[in-house]
Amino acid sequence: MSEIVFEVREDEVDGGYTANALGYGIHTQGDTLEELRAMVKDAVQCYFDETMDAPKIIRLHFVRDEVLA
């Protein structure tokens, strides 16, 4: 595997960010973008053990909901 993609959303109510890997059961969160990036890297390392091929690239895809009234 060469790449894994995380969908990142900002929590507008409580603040912080959540990230969910597309196609994998990997979910994490962080209060800041720096913390989120560290948590995503840690979550990927924990999910892919030495018997599995870990992705070489971790991509964060930021999703923003916008409501027009």
N, C-alpha and C positions, 0 to 999 in steps of 0.2 A: 504494500500500500504506500502510496506516495503522499497522500494529502487527506486531511480530515477537516470538515467545515463545521463551525459552530455558529448557530443563530444567536445573536446577542440582542437583548432588549433592555431598555432602561426602565426601572420601576419608578413611574412618575409620582406615586403616592408615598412610598416609603424611602425612595432614593436607592441608589446602588444599581447593580446590573445582574442579569441572569444570562447564562449561556447554556445552550442545549446542542449536543452534537447531532448532526443530521445522519440518521441511519444507525446510530449507536445509543446505548443507554447511558450516556455520560451527561451529567447535569451538574452545574456548579454556579456559584454566585460570588460577588465581591462588592464592597462598598465603593471602591474607586476603580478606574480602568486599570491602573497598575496592579491592584490586588486581584482583579478579575483575570488579567493575563497570567499572573503567577498561579492562580487557582486552576485555570484551564490546563496549563502545562503539567501541574501536579496530578490532575484528574486523568489526563491522557497517560502519564507514566504508570499510574495505578491500574488503569484499565487494561493496558497492553503489557502483559508480563513477558518474561524471556522466551516463552514458547510461541509468541505471536509477533508478527511483523508490525512494529509501531510506525505510524506515519512520519515522514520526514518533514512535512509542512503542516502547520496548524493555521487554518484561515478563520478569521473572525468576520462574520457578515452581520453588520449592524442593521437592525430593523427598527423603524420608527413609525408609530401610528400617528396619523394626523387627522383630526376631525374638523371638518368645515361645516359651519352652521349657516 
